[in-house]
Amino acid sequence: MALDVGGTEIKAALLGAGAEVLAGERVPTRRGAHGTATGDSVADQVVELVRRLRAAADGAEVVAVGVVVPGIVDDVAGIARYSANLGWRDVPFGRLLGERIDLPVAFGHDVSASGIAEWRLGAARGFRDVAMVPVGTGIAAALLLDGRPYRAGGLAGELGHVDIGHGLPCACGASGCLEVTASASGVARRYAERTGIAVPGAAEVVRAARQGDEDAAAVLGDAVDGLGRGLRILTTLLAPEVIVLGGGLFGAREFILDPLRSWLAGRLTFQRLPELRVAELGAEAGCLGAGLLAWDAT
Amino acid sequence: MALDVGGTEIKAALLGAGAEVLAGERVPTRRGAHGTATGDSVADQVVELVRRLRAAADGAEVVAVGVVVPGIVDDVAGIARYSANLGWRDVPFGRLLGERIDLPVAFGHDVSASGIAEWRLGAARGFRDVAMVPVGTGIAAALLLDGRPYRAGGLAGELGHVDIGHGLPCACGASGCLEVTASASGVARRYAERTGIAVPGAAEVVRAARQGDEDAAAVLGDAVDGLGRGLRILTTLLAPEVIVLGGGLFGAREFILDPLRSWLAGRLTFQRLPELRVAELGAEAGCLGAGLLAWDAT
């Protein structure tokens, strides 16, 4: 059983031995009086979902549960150190789950689990040194180095906060952070700042660029430049064989993916050019990764 | 037996079980007609040194040989991919040694071996996530992640070539590379460019700064700013618990080490502040690391 807990919804799935989805559901993350989802309330909700998935298993043996959450997660200690989406700080979620569930429970990090899923089941199959880079509200990197996830207690892979030199302030308190200009949210916000036209997301900016909107093209060009600089740093330090890019932005081949490939090919000197691949598992990667963590816990 | 092969000299040592130096010598790296040290000529020289060290062992059992070289070294494949100092490209040095020596031979990379030595015997003892950053002619990083060296076929850890935004050209063909302003060679060169006074190395720039030379202080200030930016990137991506700094520059506490500590403490936001320590093993680290590789090969 695999559960991907987010700030707004929980994705739950019953997976077979080959990670095939046998049953699944999505429910809103339950929030309490003050709009916060406490560790206990979410753990209780997980227990209910586990009960329903078990019923859906229809007598087949269920062997373990994997649960992933966003933020800074110390999976070794079983503690969600910080999660802005859930409003958590130092929640011992691994223990809260273990106390409630009579099966082996694996607790992990959503982005890291997505990286494991892309590595074992998706775009990075067969490689040993991999970075999986989801670009959405922010930008992160799940690192798989020498065939193992590298976590550093949940602190590793904060690619969105490397300084790429644009000098603009970031919500983290620093300036120059990659995700300010190159995240999907950043693209939408910068287009709105530049044109005065509010847009719900980066997809609208891509659409505008396709219709010849020069402001949209300029904002996307800045995102490409930023992503190029970020991936160049990643490549110089870690030399991944493949970088898996996740998020809707990379559907914009002509404005994002192709120029990004050219940027990197033209700006690396002695470094090995990593293969750039688009993620294959989409929004299900976190849940599938939770399932893989569960298998590993058996 | 441990040998650290450099472009100008080879350090050779007989080490005891506790990595204590029982005997040692330094000889110039032998060069052929065109000034190049071929793989075969260096392998032959290693064999001679091994014979002498064996004699020095005075009947005690010698169990293995470790040899490290500079450059880009694929230790898994046993190939020195590229070494500017030795003039090598794709030299199968592991095989050349194995053909000549009737003991287990470990072949590795000098900086990586130094990192292993500082981790097991020196400043990074007891940590799991470590970066060892030697600052000399260039700047590199030996990465020890989750208790294992991370190598990526010898391509990982090129910290000296992350773009920190100064825009100055680097010998690698890119611009903005950290080592242009922050390596010991870079400090000496930039002082000479700024003042017209040629200096043999960074030590003279430190000496001048101590005597109130404002140009020297400015050049060292740029180096601190560069090192701060480089270590901030390293910390954001890899979150090492400790960064071990190697090279004579860090003896300049008041101009380099103390300001660097302040820079990092003031510019990290959510990241964990890594401990900054000065390397303990000095120029012997590579040779000691070669010895540790040899022990591991038995």
Interface residues (C-beta under 8 A of the other chain):
Chain A: Y82 D129 A141 L143 L145 D146 R148 Y150 R151 A152 G153 L155 A156 G157 E158 L159 H161 V162 D163 G165 C172 G173 A174 R229 R232 I233 L234 T236 L237 L238 A239 P240 R267 T269 F270 Q271 R272
Chain B: Y82 D129 A141 L143 L145 D146 R148 Y150 R151 A152 G153 L155 A156 G157 E158 L159 H161 V162 D163 G165 C172 G173 A174 R229 R232 I233 L234 T236 L237 L238 A239 P240 R267 T269 F270 Q271 R272
